[in-house]
Amino acid sequence: MQKVFFISDHYFGHKHIIDFESRPFTEAEEMNEAMIEKWNAVVGKGDKVFHLGDFSWSD
C-alpha cells in the first residue's frame, strides 16, 4: 500500500542549521547521511512525498 508523506525544511548541506535548530550533528555531511539513512528506512519506492520547501542550502 502506498504511503503519502508531507515534509519540509531538511536543509541538506546547510552547516549553520545545525546550530540554528540544535541538530545533533557536528557537520553538514554527517547530518545529510543521517537524514538519508532515516528517510530510506521509512519511505518506500512506491510512496509519494510532497516536499513543501527548504530542501537544501548551499553555503
ABEGO torsion letter per residue (X at the ends): XBBBBBBBGAGBGBAAAAAAAGBBBABAAAAAAAAAAAAAAABBAABBBBBAEGABBBX
